[in-house]
């Protein structure tokens, strides 16, 4: 599929054999209007673009669903557009995008999207790159995703820069999340009682009920871990919607509940302060990967057979159930994997 940094024309029907030629100071728009975790796994691409084009105007399109992740890329983008799906705001956005006259638009969405197709058509960038999906795209250049049962999403996204001649080395593909020093210090003060404390962070929130491990199962797991590993501290974290549940769980097992702050950057800083993390499959695991925090992650089997979105480039002890709900995972599996992670 790839040869000498170029895509083979027979594999990519919308693409010429020549690389896209960009000016030295191009205007580039990256579209990533989906979930918070999708922003985090895309960060290697943002940094590679900024490194190649230090004087470029690099803008990003986020959505109301993931604008909380803007902090992760603030150092490498110039402008942030927010997609709001009502008629007036959409018309204003389309007008702004067309007015910018972008040299390059890159659609980072990995699934077929009617909205993305409309935005690509309306922005009228000189060149546009998108991943191949099961629907036609107006993009001028299409990049194959390969076998998603064996390819990580980070590697798939990194291929989007091949049409402009950028090959991101394996050593630079780990997600990067920029957390301000004062936010990191706030999290350290909130989490750590003393400097040498070893902390297991337990993040209980998931994107849906089926992607949350049951509270009673967490209670059994954490009680056993407290008994088996009395020298470590357990800190329970969650999204604001589960604060009450997280606080109750912490009280039941003799752990600490921490509310690190009112932004996702504060939440990410709390994860970065942990020595280990246990969590369902959410954006939190990509924060752990970016901060080199080893993790135990609970996954449900993807019905398409895709490779699960493992933390990229960091140690992980995954637990995968073939069922649709994480409740099918036995507590013994979580206890054993956490023990193996902590004991190294």
Buried (B, 14 or more C-beta within 10 A) or exposed (E): EBEEEBBEEEBBEBBEEEBBEBEEEBBBBBBBBBBBBBBBBBBBBBBBBBEBBEEBBBBBBBBEEBBBBBBBBEEBBEEEBBBEEEEEEBEEBBEEBEEBEBBBBBBBBBEBBEBBBEBBEBBBBBBBBBBBBEEEBBBBBBBBBBEBEEBBBBBBBBBBBBBBEBEBEEEEBBBBBBBEEEBBEBBBEBBBEEEEBEBBBBBBBBBEEBBBBBBEBBBBBBBBBBEEBEEBBBBBBBBEEBBEBBBBBBEBBEBBBBBBBEEBBBBBBBBBBBBBBBBBBBBBBBBBBBBEBBBBBBBBBBEEEBBBBBBBBBBBBBBBBEEEBBBEBEBEBBBBBBBEBBEE
